[in-house]
Structures are given as structure tokens and as C-alpha cells.
């Protein structure tokens, strides 16, 4: 089966990971799941990368993902054995330095 095409259709790549909201405010970093759990300690590589950003504040929406040979690997992510290698594939910038980007056009 082939995906429909045309101007009325919008397609988005399905990432195989865990949805996260990554937030840095006043030097404090938090990674929140859809259910509101704080996974900042679970994924230290993401938390550290966010902490190093030279911004006052930022909120990113994305997927926590594991990779094997450049391809996403959900089994690796799901095993919890590789939590220290999990990366964030951010797809939406929601806030930056106090400015709300949610209503702004993309592109």
C-alpha cells in the first residue's frame, strides 16, 4: 500500500522512541514523559546536553531514542540497558529564552 500524496496530505516520520518534553529553566533541567514523570536521571546524556545549551530557558518536544549503526533501535531503548546512550530527537521548539514559539509558523 502506498501513502496518499497531494497538497491536502501532510506526512511525518514516525520515530520509535519515548516522547519527552525537555525543559531548561534557570539552569535546572527536567525531562518529562507524557504521563508527567521526571526522567532527567534516567537519560543523563540528554540532560547534560540540555544543561550545556547557552540559553536562559528552553522547552523542546521530542523522542528519546537509541541507535544502532545509525538506525533507531526500540528494543535497545526498551531494554533500559542503554539509558546512558539515549539521545533526544527534538522536533518542536516550544519556548526559547522566555519567548513562546508555539504560535509561530515553522519553516
Biopython code that builds the backbone (N, CA, C, O; Angstrom):
import numpy as np
from Bio.PDB.StructureBuilder import StructureBuilder

atoms = [
    (1, "UNK", "N", (0.850, -1.174, 0.000)),
    (1, "UNK", "CA", (0.000, 0.000, 0.000)),
    (1, "UNK", "C", (0.895, 1.236, 0.000)),
    (1, "UNK", "O", (1.889, 1.290, 0.723)),
    (2, "UNK", "N", (0.546, 2.199, -0.793)),
    (2, "UNK", "CA", (1.315, 3.423, -0.929)),
    (2, "UNK", "C", (0.613, 4.564, -0.186)),
    (2, "UNK", "O", (-0.614, 4.667, -0.198)),
    (3, "UNK", "N", (1.409, 5.412, 0.457)),
    (3, "UNK", "CA", (0.852, 6.571, 1.181)),
    (3, "UNK", "C", (0.216, 7.543, 0.195)),
    (3, "UNK", "O", (0.725, 7.719, -0.912)),
    (4, "UNK", "N", (-0.894, 8.177, 0.583)),
    (4, "UNK", "CA", (-1.534, 9.153, -0.308)),
    (4, "UNK", "C", (-0.645, 10.366, -0.529)),
    (4, "UNK", "O", (0.173, 10.701, 0.328)),
    (5, "UNK", "N", (-0.797, 11.017, -1.655)),
    (5, "UNK", "CA", (0.000, 12.212, -1.958)),
    (5, "UNK", "C", (-0.925, 13.349, -2.374)),
    (5, "UNK", "O", (-2.114, 13.150, -2.624)),
    (6, "UNK", "N", (-0.357, 14.528, -2.439)),
    (6, "UNK", "CA", (-1.116, 15.704, -2.815)),
    (6, "UNK", "C", (-1.011, 16.777, -1.750)),
    (6, "UNK", "O", (-0.571, 16.516, -0.630)),
    (7, "UNK", "N", (-1.416, 17.980, -2.106)),
    (7, "UNK", "CA", (-1.286, 19.123, -1.196)),
    (7, "UNK", "C", (-2.113, 18.995, 0.065)),
    (7, "UNK", "O", (-1.772, 19.603, 1.080)),
    (8, "UNK", "N", (-3.179, 18.233, 0.038)),
    (8, "UNK", "CA", (-4.053, 18.092, 1.203)),
    (8, "UNK", "C", (-3.498, 17.119, 2.239)),
    (8, "UNK", "O", (-4.068, 16.996, 3.323)),
    (9, "UNK", "N", (-2.390, 16.418, 1.933)),
    (9, "UNK", "CA", (-1.810, 15.424, 2.832)),
    (9, "UNK", "C", (-0.513, 15.936, 3.441)),
    (9, "UNK", "O", (0.315, 16.545, 2.764)),
    (10, "UNK", "N", (-0.356, 15.675, 4.734)),
    (10, "UNK", "CA", (0.882, 16.003, 5.442)),
    (10, "UNK", "C", (1.381, 14.704, 6.065)),
    (10, "UNK", "O", (0.608, 13.965, 6.675)),
    (11, "UNK", "N", (2.664, 14.431, 5.910)),
    (11, "UNK", "CA", (3.243, 13.209, 6.460)),
    (11, "UNK", "C", (4.361, 13.557, 7.421)),
    (11, "UNK", "O", (5.100, 14.520, 7.217)),
    (12, "UNK", "N", (4.473, 12.770, 8.456)),
    (12, "UNK", "CA", (5.525, 12.966, 9.450)),
    (12, "UNK", "C", (6.183, 11.620, 9.715)),
    (12, "UNK", "O", (5.503, 10.597, 9.794)),
    (13, "UNK", "N", (7.499, 11.618, 9.851)),
    (13, "UNK", "CA", (8.230, 10.391, 10.144)),
    (13, "UNK", "C", (7.848, 9.920, 11.537)),
    (13, "UNK", "O", (7.807, 10.713, 12.477)),
    (14, "UNK", "N", (7.567, 8.624, 11.670)),
    (14, "UNK", "CA", (7.267, 8.042, 12.978)),
    (14, "UNK", "C", (8.580, 7.620, 13.619)),
    (14, "UNK", "O", (9.263, 6.716, 13.138)),
    (15, "UNK", "N", (8.914, 8.284, 14.704)),
    (15, "UNK", "CA", (10.103, 7.933, 15.454)),
    (15, "UNK", "C", (9.732, 6.856, 16.460)),
    (15, "UNK", "O", (8.674, 6.918, 17.085)),
    (16, "UNK", "N", (10.596, 5.881, 16.612)),
    (16, "UNK", "CA", (10.340, 4.781, 17.531)),
    (16, "UNK", "C", (11.069, 5.053, 18.841)),
    (16, "UNK", "O", (12.195, 4.598, 19.039)),
    (17, "UNK", "N", (10.428, 5.791, 19.723)),
    (17, "UNK", "CA", (11.055, 6.123, 20.990)),
    (17, "UNK", "C", (10.016, 6.482, 22.023)),
    (17, "UNK", "O", (8.831, 6.188, 21.872)),
    (18, "UNK", "N", (10.485, 7.126, 23.078)),
    (18, "UNK", "CA", (9.601, 7.611, 24.136)),
    (18, "UNK", "C", (9.471, 9.125, 24.007)),
    (18, "UNK", "O", (10.476, 9.829, 23.907)),
    (19, "UNK", "N", (8.265, 9.617, 24.009)),
    (19, "UNK", "CA", (8.007, 11.047, 23.894)),
    (19, "UNK", "C", (8.478, 11.749, 25.158)),
    (19, "UNK", "O", (8.177, 11.312, 26.269)),
    (20, "UNK", "N", (9.223, 12.845, 24.983)),
    (20, "UNK", "CA", (9.728, 13.630, 26.112)),
    (20, "UNK", "C", (9.561, 15.108, 25.853)),
    (20, "UNK", "O", (9.645, 15.571, 24.716)),
    (21, "UNK", "N", (9.321, 15.847, 26.931)),
    (21, "UNK", "CA", (9.406, 17.303, 26.915)),
    (21, "UNK", "C", (10.686, 17.629, 27.685)),
    (21, "UNK", "O", (10.812, 17.305, 28.865)),
    (22, "UNK", "N", (11.611, 18.261, 27.015)),
    (22, "UNK", "CA", (12.888, 18.613, 27.631)),
    (22, "UNK", "C", (12.852, 20.091, 27.985)),
    (22, "UNK", "O", (12.574, 20.935, 27.133)),
    (23, "UNK", "N", (13.134, 20.401, 29.242)),
    (23, "UNK", "CA", (12.976, 21.778, 29.725)),
    (23, "UNK", "C", (14.196, 22.207, 30.525)),
    (23, "UNK", "O", (14.671, 21.483, 31.401)),
    (24, "UNK", "N", (14.691, 23.390, 30.211)),
    (24, "UNK", "CA", (15.763, 24.014, 30.990)),
    (24, "UNK", "C", (15.287, 25.416, 31.373)),
    (24, "UNK", "O", (14.955, 26.230, 30.512)),
    (25, "UNK", "N", (15.263, 25.678, 32.672)),
    (25, "UNK", "CA", (14.872, 26.988, 33.179)),
    (25, "UNK", "C", (15.787, 27.320, 34.351)),
    (25, "UNK", "O", (15.911, 26.534, 35.290)),
    (26, "UNK", "N", (16.425, 28.485, 34.293)),
    (26, "UNK", "CA", (17.306, 28.939, 35.372)),
    (26, "UNK", "C", (18.358, 27.895, 35.755)),
    (26, "UNK", "O", (18.650, 27.704, 36.936)),
    (27, "UNK", "N", (18.923, 27.221, 34.750)),
    (27, "UNK", "CA", (19.974, 26.247, 34.993)),
    (27, "UNK", "C", (19.490, 24.893, 35.478)),
    (27, "UNK", "O", (20.304, 24.000, 35.713)),
    (28, "UNK", "N", (18.195, 24.719, 35.631)),
    (28, "UNK", "CA", (17.627, 23.444, 36.089)),
    (28, "UNK", "C", (17.018, 22.706, 34.892)),
    (28, "UNK", "O", (16.212, 23.263, 34.148)),
    (29, "UNK", "N", (17.418, 21.448, 34.724)),
    (29, "UNK", "CA", (16.974, 20.644, 33.585)),
    (29, "UNK", "C", (16.017, 19.564, 34.056)),
    (29, "UNK", "O", (16.238, 18.919, 35.081)),
    (30, "UNK", "N", (14.942, 19.376, 33.284)),
    (30, "UNK", "CA", (13.985, 18.321, 33.557)),
    (30, "UNK", "C", (13.543, 17.699, 32.232)),
    (30, "UNK", "O", (13.364, 18.395, 31.232)),
    (31, "UNK", "N", (13.373, 16.386, 32.245)),
    (31, "UNK", "CA", (12.862, 15.635, 31.100)),
    (31, "UNK", "C", (11.563, 14.973, 31.544)),
    (31, "UNK", "O", (11.575, 14.111, 32.424)),
    (32, "UNK", "N", (10.450, 15.367, 30.945)),
    (32, "UNK", "CA", (9.146, 14.872, 31.365)),
    (32, "UNK", "C", (8.535, 13.930, 30.330)),
    (32, "UNK", "O", (8.594, 14.184, 29.127)),
    (33, "UNK", "N", (7.946, 12.836, 30.821)),
    (33, "UNK", "CA", (7.207, 11.915, 29.960)),
    (33, "UNK", "C", (5.804, 12.468, 29.733)),
    (33, "UNK", "O", (5.411, 13.463, 30.343)),
    (34, "UNK", "N", (5.053, 11.813, 28.849)),
    (34, "UNK", "CA", (3.661, 12.221, 28.611)),
    (34, "UNK", "C", (2.826, 12.107, 29.873)),
    (34, "UNK", "O", (1.857, 12.847, 30.047)),
    (35, "UNK", "N", (3.194, 11.187, 30.755)),
    (35, "UNK", "CA", (2.444, 10.993, 31.998)),
    (35, "UNK", "C", (2.938, 11.916, 33.111)),
    (35, "UNK", "O", (2.410, 11.881, 34.223)),
    (36, "UNK", "N", (3.948, 12.741, 32.823)),
    (36, "UNK", "CA", (4.439, 13.707, 33.802)),
    (36, "UNK", "C", (5.564, 13.218, 34.688)),
    (36, "UNK", "O", (5.937, 13.907, 35.637)),
    (37, "UNK", "N", (6.119, 12.042, 34.406)),
    (37, "UNK", "CA", (7.254, 11.552, 35.190)),
    (37, "UNK", "C", (8.524, 12.290, 34.801)),
    (37, "UNK", "O", (8.710, 12.653, 33.640)),
    (38, "UNK", "N", (9.384, 12.507, 35.765)),
    (38, "UNK", "CA", (10.661, 13.176, 35.525)),
    (38, "UNK", "C", (11.718, 12.106, 35.254)),
    (38, "UNK", "O", (12.091, 11.350, 36.151)),
    (39, "UNK", "N", (12.196, 12.049, 34.016)),
    (39, "UNK", "CA", (13.210, 11.070, 33.626)),
    (39, "UNK", "C", (14.576, 11.716, 33.438)),
    (39, "UNK", "O", (15.394, 11.204, 32.674)),
    (40, "UNK", "N", (14.838, 12.814, 34.108)),
    (40, "UNK", "CA", (16.113, 13.525, 33.978)),
    (40, "UNK", "C", (17.291, 12.651, 34.372)),
    (40, "UNK", "O", (18.341, 12.702, 33.731)),
    (41, "UNK", "N", (17.132, 11.861, 35.405)),
    (41, "UNK", "CA", (18.225, 10.974, 35.852)),
    (41, "UNK", "C", (18.326, 9.725, 34.977)),
    (41, "UNK", "O", (19.400, 9.139, 34.843)),
    (42, "UNK", "N", (17.212, 9.326, 34.389)),
    (42, "UNK", "CA", (17.192, 8.127, 33.544)),
    (42, "UNK", "C", (18.020, 8.329, 32.278)),
    (42, "UNK", "O", (18.685, 7.399, 31.821)),
    (43, "UNK", "N", (17.988, 9.528, 31.709)),
    (43, "UNK", "CA", (18.694, 9.823, 30.460)),
    (43, "UNK", "C", (19.716, 10.941, 30.662)),
    (43, "UNK", "O", (19.477, 12.078, 30.256)),
    (44, "UNK", "N", (20.838, 10.629, 31.278)),
    (44, "UNK", "CA", (21.823, 11.655, 31.617)),
    (44, "UNK", "C", (22.463, 12.342, 30.418)),
    (44, "UNK", "O", (22.842, 13.510, 30.513)),
    (45, "UNK", "N", (22.590, 11.643, 29.289)),
    (45, "UNK", "CA", (23.194, 12.262, 28.105)),
    (45, "UNK", "C", (22.322, 13.405, 27.589)),
    (45, "UNK", "O", (22.833, 14.458, 27.208)),
    (46, "UNK", "N", (21.013, 13.196, 27.578)),
    (46, "UNK", "CA", (20.088, 14.246, 27.142)),
    (46, "UNK", "C", (20.105, 15.401, 28.137)),
    (46, "UNK", "O", (20.188, 16.564, 27.741)),
    (47, "UNK", "N", (20.028, 15.085, 29.419)),
    (47, "UNK", "CA", (20.010, 16.122, 30.456)),
    (47, "UNK", "C", (21.277, 16.975, 30.392)),
    (47, "UNK", "O", (21.209, 18.200, 30.498)),
    (48, "UNK", "N", (22.422, 16.335, 30.221)),
    (48, "UNK", "CA", (23.686, 17.071, 30.159)),
    (48, "UNK", "C", (23.747, 17.962, 28.917)),
    (48, "UNK", "O", (24.213, 19.099, 28.993)),
    (49, "UNK", "N", (23.286, 17.459, 27.791)),
    (49, "UNK", "CA", (23.281, 18.257, 26.558)),
    (49, "UNK", "C", (22.389, 19.485, 26.719)),
    (49, "UNK", "O", (22.748, 20.577, 26.279)),
    (50, "UNK", "N", (21.251, 19.310, 27.336)),
    (50, "UNK", "CA", (20.339, 20.418, 27.566)),
    (50, "UNK", "C", (20.961, 21.431, 28.531)),
    (50, "UNK", "O", (20.869, 22.641, 28.323)),
    (51, "UNK", "N", (21.584, 20.923, 29.570)),
    (51, "UNK", "CA", (22.230, 21.783, 30.558)),
    (51, "UNK", "C", (23.321, 22.649, 29.911)),
    (51, "UNK", "O", (23.508, 23.802, 30.300)),
    (52, "UNK", "N", (24.028, 22.104, 28.940)),
    (52, "UNK", "CA", (25.131, 22.826, 28.292)),
    (52, "UNK", "C", (24.683, 23.892, 27.291)),
    (52, "UNK", "O", (25.484, 24.729, 26.876)),
    (53, "UNK", "N", (23.418, 23.864, 26.907)),
    (53, "UNK", "CA", (22.935, 24.887, 25.975)),
    (53, "UNK", "C", (23.097, 26.267, 26.592)),
    (53, "UNK", "O", (22.758, 26.480, 27.756)),
    (54, "UNK", "N", (23.607, 27.184, 25.822)),
    (54, "UNK", "CA", (23.849, 28.551, 26.310)),
    (54, "UNK", "C", (22.596, 29.399, 26.129)),
    (54, "UNK", "O", (22.570, 30.354, 25.353)),
    (55, "UNK", "N", (21.563, 29.020, 26.869)),
    (55, "UNK", "CA", (20.285, 29.728, 26.835)),
    (55, "UNK", "C", (19.791, 29.898, 28.260)),
    (55, "UNK", "O", (20.163, 29.141, 29.156)),
    (56, "UNK", "N", (18.950, 30.898, 28.456)),
    (56, "UNK", "CA", (18.334, 31.112, 29.760)),
    (56, "UNK", "C", (17.276, 30.055, 30.021)),
    (56, "UNK", "O", (17.187, 29.494, 31.113)),
    (57, "UNK", "N", (16.475, 29.794, 28.991)),
    (57, "UNK", "CA", (15.426, 28.785, 29.107)),
    (57, "UNK", "C", (15.112, 28.213, 27.734)),
    (57, "UNK", "O", (15.290, 28.866, 26.707)),
    (58, "UNK", "N", (14.637, 26.968, 27.751)),
    (58, "UNK", "CA", (14.242, 26.307, 26.502)),
    (58, "UNK", "C", (13.291, 25.155, 26.844)),
    (58, "UNK", "O", (13.432, 24.496, 27.874)),
    (59, "UNK", "N", (12.323, 24.934, 25.954)),
    (59, "UNK", "CA", (11.443, 23.773, 26.046)),
    (59, "UNK", "C", (11.400, 23.132, 24.664)),
    (59, "UNK", "O", (11.053, 23.774, 23.673)),
    (60, "UNK", "N", (11.761, 21.845, 24.621)),
    (60, "UNK", "CA", (11.779, 21.085, 23.378)),
    (60, "UNK", "C", (10.845, 19.887, 23.509)),
    (60, "UNK", "O", (10.750, 19.272, 24.571)),
    (61, "UNK", "N", (10.166, 19.566, 22.427)),
    (61, "UNK", "CA", (9.337, 18.368, 22.355)),
    (61, "UNK", "C", (10.060, 17.400, 21.434)),
    (61, "UNK", "O", (10.508, 17.787, 20.355)),
    (62, "UNK", "N", (10.177, 16.144, 21.850)),
    (62, "UNK", "CA", (10.900, 15.198, 21.008)),
    (62, "UNK", "C", (10.733, 13.763, 21.455)),
    (62, "UNK", "O", (9.883, 13.444, 22.286)),
    (63, "UNK", "N", (11.563, 12.904, 20.886)),
    (63, "UNK", "CA", (11.550, 11.475, 21.188)),
    (63, "UNK", "C", (12.911, 11.060, 21.719)),
    (63, "UNK", "O", (13.941, 11.378, 21.124)),
    (64, "UNK", "N", (12.914, 10.351, 22.838)),
    (64, "UNK", "CA", (14.125, 9.732, 23.356)),
    (64, "UNK", "C", (14.334, 8.457, 22.549)),
    (64, "UNK", "O", (13.432, 7.626, 22.444)),
    (65, "UNK", "N", (15.536, 8.307, 21.975)),
    (65, "UNK", "CA", (15.777, 7.181, 21.084)),
    (65, "UNK", "C", (17.172, 6.593, 21.275)),
    (65, "UNK", "O", (18.116, 7.292, 21.645)),
    (66, "UNK", "N", (17.277, 5.295, 21.014)),
    (66, "UNK", "CA", (18.556, 4.589, 20.951)),
    (66, "UNK", "C", (18.847, 4.292, 19.490)),
    (66, "UNK", "O", (17.934, 4.159, 18.675)),
    (67, "UNK", "N", (20.122, 4.190, 19.170)),
    (67, "UNK", "CA", (20.524, 3.923, 17.801)),
    (67, "UNK", "C", (21.528, 2.779, 17.738)),
    (67, "UNK", "O", (22.351, 2.597, 18.636)),
    (68, "UNK", "N", (21.438, 2.021, 16.664)),
    (68, "UNK", "CA", (22.421, 1.007, 16.331)),
    (68, "UNK", "C", (22.776, 1.202, 14.863)),
    (68, "UNK", "O", (21.912, 1.119, 13.990)),
    (69, "UNK", "N", (24.044, 1.460, 14.598)),
    (69, "UNK", "CA", (24.504, 1.702, 13.216)),
    (69, "UNK", "C", (23.683, 2.779, 12.514)),
    (69, "UNK", "O", (23.360, 2.646, 11.333)),
    (70, "UNK", "N", (23.345, 3.839, 13.237)),
    (70, "UNK", "CA", (22.622, 4.968, 12.659)),
    (70, "UNK", "C", (21.122, 4.784, 12.515)),
    (70, "UNK", "O", (20.433, 5.692, 12.052)),
    (71, "UNK", "N", (20.604, 3.627, 12.900)),
    (71, "UNK", "CA", (19.171, 3.364, 12.800)),
    (71, "UNK", "C", (18.569, 3.292, 14.193)),
    (71, "UNK", "O", (19.205, 2.798, 15.124)),
    (72, "UNK", "N", (17.341, 3.785, 14.337)),
    (72, "UNK", "CA", (16.703, 3.730, 15.648)),
    (72, "UNK", "C", (16.485, 2.276, 16.042)),
    (72, "UNK", "O", (16.212, 1.419, 15.202)),
    (73, "UNK", "N", (16.612, 2.023, 17.333)),
    (73, "UNK", "CA", (16.560, 0.656, 17.847)),
    (73, "UNK", "C", (15.673, 0.647, 19.090)),
    (73, "UNK", "O", (16.152, 0.870, 20.202)),
    (74, "UNK", "N", (14.371, 0.386, 18.896)),
    (74, "UNK", "CA", (13.434, 0.436, 20.007)),
    (74, "UNK", "C", (13.710, -0.662, 21.029)),
    (74, "UNK", "O", (13.550, -0.438, 22.229)),
    (75, "UNK", "N", (14.119, -1.839, 20.577)),
    (75, "UNK", "CA", (14.427, -2.923, 21.512)),
    (75, "UNK", "C", (15.545, -2.524, 22.468)),
    (75, "UNK", "O", (15.499, -2.835, 23.658)),
    (76, "UNK", "N", (16.529, -1.846, 21.947)),
    (76, "UNK", "CA", (17.647, -1.363, 22.765)),
    (76, "UNK", "C", (17.142, -0.339, 23.785)),
    (76, "UNK", "O", (17.528, -0.374, 24.953)),
    (77, "UNK", "N", (16.283, 0.564, 23.338)),
    (77, "UNK", "CA", (15.702, 1.573, 24.229)),
    (77, "UNK", "C", (14.849, 0.908, 25.301)),
    (77, "UNK", "O", (14.966, 1.222, 26.485)),
    (78, "UNK", "N", (14.003, -0.001, 24.880)),
    (78, "UNK", "CA", (13.072, -0.662, 25.779)),
    (78, "UNK", "C", (13.779, -1.504, 26.838)),
    (78, "UNK", "O", (13.241, -1.691, 27.929)),
    (79, "UNK", "N", (14.963, -2.010, 26.541)),
    (79, "UNK", "CA", (15.688, -2.872, 27.480)),
    (79, "UNK", "C", (16.179, -2.126, 28.723)),
    (79, "UNK", "O", (16.460, -2.748, 29.747)),
    (80, "UNK", "N", (16.282, -0.802, 28.636)),
    (80, "UNK", "CA", (16.792, 0.041, 29.723)),
    (80, "UNK", "C", (18.274, -0.200, 30.025)),
    (80, "UNK", "O", (18.808, 0.386, 30.967)),
    (81, "UNK", "N", (18.935, -1.033, 29.257)),
    (81, "UNK", "CA", (20.367, -1.311, 29.482)),
    (81, "UNK", "C", (21.259, -0.243, 28.874)),
    (81, "UNK", "O", (22.453, -0.195, 29.170)),
    (82, "UNK", "N", (20.700, 0.610, 28.032)),
    (82, "UNK", "CA", (21.499, 1.595, 27.309)),
    (82, "UNK", "C", (21.045, 3.021, 27.612)),
    (82, "UNK", "O", (21.252, 3.922, 26.799)),
    (83, "UNK", "N", (20.421, 3.237, 28.789)),
    (83, "UNK", "CA", (19.880, 4.553, 29.135)),
    (83, "UNK", "C", (20.921, 5.661, 29.057)),
    (83, "UNK", "O", (20.580, 6.808, 28.768)),
    (84, "UNK", "N", (22.184, 5.337, 29.310)),
    (84, "UNK", "CA", (23.231, 6.357, 29.276)),
    (84, "UNK", "C", (23.636, 6.732, 27.846)),
    (84, "UNK", "O", (24.472, 7.617, 27.663)),
    (85, "UNK", "N", (23.057, 6.074, 26.825)),
    (85, "UNK", "CA", (23.367, 6.401, 25.432)),
    (85, "UNK", "C", (22.164, 6.989, 24.692)),
    (85, "UNK", "O", (22.269, 7.331, 23.514)),
    (86, "UNK", "N", (21.029, 7.106, 25.373)),
    (86, "UNK", "CA", (19.805, 7.595, 24.738)),
    (86, "UNK", "C", (19.960, 9.059, 24.348)),
    (86, "UNK", "O", (20.495, 9.869, 25.105)),
    (87, "UNK", "N", (19.479, 9.377, 23.151)),
    (87, "UNK", "CA", (19.563, 10.743, 22.615)),
    (87, "UNK", "C", (18.152, 11.287, 22.372)),
    (87, "UNK", "O", (17.190, 10.532, 22.232)),
    (88, "UNK", "N", (18.061, 12.601, 22.327)),
    (88, "UNK", "CA", (16.783, 13.251, 22.061)),
    (88, "UNK", "C", (16.730, 13.696, 20.607)),
    (88, "UNK", "O", (17.611, 14.419, 20.141)),
    (89, "UNK", "N", (15.708, 13.268, 19.898)),
    (89, "UNK", "CA", (15.438, 13.766, 18.555)),
    (89, "UNK", "C", (14.327, 14.794, 18.710)),
    (89, "UNK", "O", (13.145, 14.454, 18.743)),
    (90, "UNK", "N", (14.728, 16.052, 18.803)),
    (90, "UNK", "CA", (13.765, 17.138, 19.033)),
    (90, "UNK", "C", (13.095, 17.505, 17.720)),
    (90, "UNK", "O", (13.761, 17.640, 16.694)),
    (91, "UNK", "N", (11.781, 17.664, 17.752)),
    (91, "UNK", "CA", (11.069, 18.061, 16.548)),
    (91, "UNK", "C", (10.273, 19.345, 16.709)),
    (91, "UNK", "O", (9.762, 19.873, 15.722)),
    (92, "UNK", "N", (10.153, 19.862, 17.927)),
    (92, "UNK", "CA", (9.461, 21.139, 18.115)),
    (92, "UNK", "C", (10.175, 21.974, 19.168)),
    (92, "UNK", "O", (10.479, 21.497, 20.261)),
    (93, "UNK", "N", (10.435, 23.229, 18.818)),
    (93, "UNK", "CA", (10.935, 24.219, 19.770)),
    (93, "UNK", "C", (9.715, 24.973, 20.269)),
    (93, "UNK", "O", (9.065, 25.687, 19.505)),
    (94, "UNK", "N", (9.404, 24.816, 21.552)),
    (94, "UNK", "CA", (8.190, 25.420, 22.103)),
    (94, "UNK", "C", (8.455, 26.756, 22.787)),
    (94, "UNK", "O", (7.598, 27.640, 22.795)),
    (95, "UNK", "N", (9.655, 26.897, 23.362)),
    (95, "UNK", "CA", (9.998, 28.138, 24.073)),
    (95, "UNK", "C", (11.506, 28.309, 24.051)),
    (95, "UNK", "O", (12.254, 27.339, 24.169)),
    (96, "UNK", "N", (11.946, 29.551, 23.897)),
    (96, "UNK", "CA", (13.373, 29.855, 23.923)),
    (96, "UNK", "C", (13.581, 31.217, 24.566)),
    (96, "UNK", "O", (13.037, 32.226, 24.118)),
    (97, "UNK", "N", (14.385, 31.225, 25.631)),
    (97, "UNK", "CA", (14.712, 32.463, 26.353)),
    (97, "UNK", "C", (13.473, 33.282, 26.698)),
    (97, "UNK", "O", (13.458, 34.505, 26.553)),
    (98, "UNK", "N", (12.435, 32.586, 27.156)),
    (98, "UNK", "CA", (11.214, 33.269, 27.600)),
    (98, "UNK", "C", (10.236, 33.586, 26.492)),
    (98, "UNK", "O", (9.147, 34.086, 26.773)),
    (99, "UNK", "N", (10.579, 33.315, 25.240)),
    (99, "UNK", "CA", (9.671, 33.604, 24.119)),
    (99, "UNK", "C", (8.931, 32.346, 23.703)),
    (99, "UNK", "O", (9.546, 31.320, 23.415)),
    (100, "UNK", "N", (7.617, 32.428, 23.673)),
    (100, "UNK", "CA", (6.758, 31.312, 23.294)),
    (100, "UNK", "C", (6.759, 31.149, 21.767)),
    (100, "UNK", "O", (6.381, 32.070, 21.043)),
    (101, "UNK", "N", (7.177, 29.996, 21.288)),
    (101, "UNK", "CA", (7.257, 29.730, 19.851)),
    (101, "UNK", "C", (6.066, 28.902, 19.337)),
    (101, "UNK", "O", (5.991, 28.622, 18.141)),
    (102, "UNK", "N", (5.153, 28.514, 20.205)),
    (102, "UNK", "CA", (4.076, 27.617, 19.786)),
    (102, "UNK", "C", (3.188, 28.194, 18.693)),
    (102, "UNK", "O", (2.723, 27.440, 17.838)),
    (103, "UNK", "N", (2.937, 29.481, 18.685)),
    (103, "UNK", "CA", (2.057, 30.070, 17.688)),
    (103, "UNK", "C", (2.772, 30.562, 16.436)),
    (103, "UNK", "O", (2.134, 31.072, 15.514)),
    (104, "UNK", "N", (4.086, 30.413, 16.401)),
    (104, "UNK", "CA", (4.854, 30.917, 15.266)),
    (104, "UNK", "C", (4.865, 29.905, 14.125)),
    (104, "UNK", "O", (4.888, 28.698, 14.365)),
    (105, "UNK", "N", (4.848, 30.388, 12.894)),
    (105, "UNK", "CA", (4.907, 29.447, 11.761)),
    (105, "UNK", "C", (6.278, 28.783, 11.676)),
    (105, "UNK", "O", (7.298, 29.384, 12.011)),
    (106, "UNK", "N", (6.280, 27.545, 11.225)),
    (106, "UNK", "CA", (7.558, 26.838, 11.049)),
    (106, "UNK", "C", (8.053, 27.066, 9.628)),
    (106, "UNK", "O", (7.306, 27.463, 8.733)),
    (107, "UNK", "N", (9.337, 26.801, 9.461)),
    (107, "UNK", "CA", (9.903, 26.904, 8.109)),
    (107, "UNK", "C", (10.403, 28.210, 7.868)),
    (107, "UNK", "O", (10.916, 28.484, 6.783)),
]
sb = StructureBuilder()
sb.init_structure("model")
sb.init_model(0)
sb.init_chain("A")
sb.init_seg("    ")
for serial, (resi, resn, name, xyz) in enumerate(atoms, 1):
    if name == "N":
        sb.init_residue(resn, " ", resi, " ")
    sb.init_atom(name, np.array(xyz, "f"), 0.0, 1.0, " ", f" {name:<3s}", serial, name[0])
structure = sb.get_structure()
